[in-house]
């Protein structure tokens, strides 16, 4: 493995670098399509399998997130050492096959197992993808590339709703669906089968990507080894808890609120009478328009600030997204009309997209190259466990145990950002200074290394 400092690094051809970003972008779309589609099918799966809101909350959140988060650490460790494109290709194959297999599930346990496997496969993508992008682009151009990649979150979700909604509409009109070998299938099972299979083509293309030269491996006492293990990486991060922990914490707030959106189809159906195809159409179009505009604007703004001397540009945009999402997350479930609720909800997408675009950029800016993938993996572990572990189950808990009425889901949706969002805004003010201090440390290390090698 050939590693260099940022100063010596020769970045690949921009055209090829953007080809890789587009391929990673497609993979990320698939990952969100495969993880998000269950939220659209919540009411259908619940009725067909006889599940409670609490069981659905477990499937929407922890069943996926626990494996997604915990497998990120070993896969991030591998990404800091081995071929990242191979790790991603294998991961795509696994999660797409598991999504298709969900279409064969006949009970809660079988469906949970497929969610476990989707989580494991998708854990391979984030650490390796962001590490690859960092090594393909110079710092002043990296924000836009990372923002474009993370734009797949809203696009993948939008496609999940549009495609899933159309498939549901088609499937529910059929008198009876019987497939060879599989036998009789329900409409929600058809969605899983048709969504999972196409991703195998992207997996094949991923194996053709060239592994770039690694950068950002300036040596400190803690990073003296070129192959730093996770205990050493964790000690390094804990000593810089204000900077890394601040970013992790802010994004965890965003993720808690974002994961409550898994209940949106149920909320709009119970509160406003929108069936799944109607909500899927509106939400899919909204996500496809608002998401990419917001995420790319966030990446552009981050690079614009950075190129004008504000090294904390990614953090500024992250905090801006957070301060947009929390109040609108409280407001939209309480609006007096369906249209008003949906329009305010779109502003939560603006905030989430801006934060999603810039939080990874902030992390790769200050994380040493030897532990970059492990740091990203720990980031995803943290926000996934907190977000998915709190978001969907909290809505279900308030609905089942506090309000005791399925029709009260609107109050459950509003309660989560009130409790977790407002508390999370308090420490956000201290993140910028800690980040600037960490950037100064990284620059000093790289300058010292360059002087020593001169």
Protein Blocks (a to p, Z undefined) as FASTA:
>chain_A
ZZddfklpccddfklmmmmmmmmmmmmmmmmmmmmmmmmmmmmmmmmnopafklmmmmmm
mmmmmmmmmmmmmmmmmmmmmcfklmmmmmmmmmmmmmmmmmmpcbfklmmmmmmmmmmm
mmmmmmmmmmmmmmmpcfklmmmmmmmmmmmmmmmmmmmmmmmmmmmmmmmmpfbdcdeh
klpadfklmmmmmmmmmmmmmmmmmmmpccdddehiaccfklmpfbdcfklmmmmmmmmm
mmmmmmmmmmmmmmmmmmmmmmmmmmmmmmnopafklmmmmmmmmmmmmmmmmmmmmmmm
mmmmmmnopaklmmmmmmmmmmmmmmmmmmmmmpcbfklmmmmmmmmmmmmmmmmmmmmm
mmmmmmcfklmmmmmmmmmmmmmmmmmmmmmmmmmmmmmmmnopaklmmmmmmmmmmmmm
mmmmmmmmmmmmmmmmmmmmmmmmmmmmmmmmZZ
